[in-house]
Amino acid sequence: MQTIYLKLGGSLITEKHQAFTANHSRLRSLIQEIKSSYQQGKYRLVLAHGSGSFGHQAAKTYGTRDGVHSQADWMGFLEVWKQARALNQIVLDACMEAGLPVLAFPPVSAVLSKDRQILSWDTGPIQTALDHQMIPVIYGDVIFDQILKGTILSTEELFIGLSQNIPPQSILIAGIEDGVWEDFPSCTKLIKEITPEVMVSQQDNISGSQAVDVTGGMLEKVNQMLNLVQYHPEIQVQIFSGVRSDNVRRALDGDHLGTIIRR
């Protein structure tokens, strides 16, 4: 049975311009779409989410992504953890209310990195959860780091690490945009497919995020996913809009939406 990674972007499930504010109605709708597809029993699912107006706000205040160098920085590390954990609980509660068999795997408790490169991650418990028809839930989180002492890893960076032991057939990244735009923020020219060759010509056209995003925004996401498919050519990545009704269900069911990233 195939494995799918699905990320609900922070901009999708929170009010990204309003600190510490979840978009509860949209989150519930998205989870109903996931349930509609998942209950058919055709794939195993790893569900992930970004931090949006929760973790990114605190992370920007304390500069946690760049490292932890003082006791004040460690207090900031804890604040970022608290906010990311708070949003994760909101997501878990909504999933459980809908009857999805979710189980959280906080990255801070299992991942060790070196200069933001994952050194170790015991993914055995996640594999066991999948084997027993559970949906593991991960999210962008603070991480202990051998060089930076403490840092933040994005969901995409965690996908790269997880794929080493639990390779997916597809990675679905649902956000508020229809895909990757050639002319953001005008948003009139959608890039339908990105390969390494396409990226050479489009590198300067793909921008980051208009809202607070300490892990780099769209350009960084695209580069990370391109690196992943270079090493795992069997994996296909889709970046698409979760705002459009039924898109998440359609993507899970195999429809091609938004921008495809492939080797």
Order of alpha helices (4+ residues) and beta strands (2+ residues): beta-alpha-alpha-beta-alpha-alpha-beta-beta-beta-alpha-beta-beta-beta-alpha-beta-beta-beta-beta-alpha-alpha-beta-alpha-beta
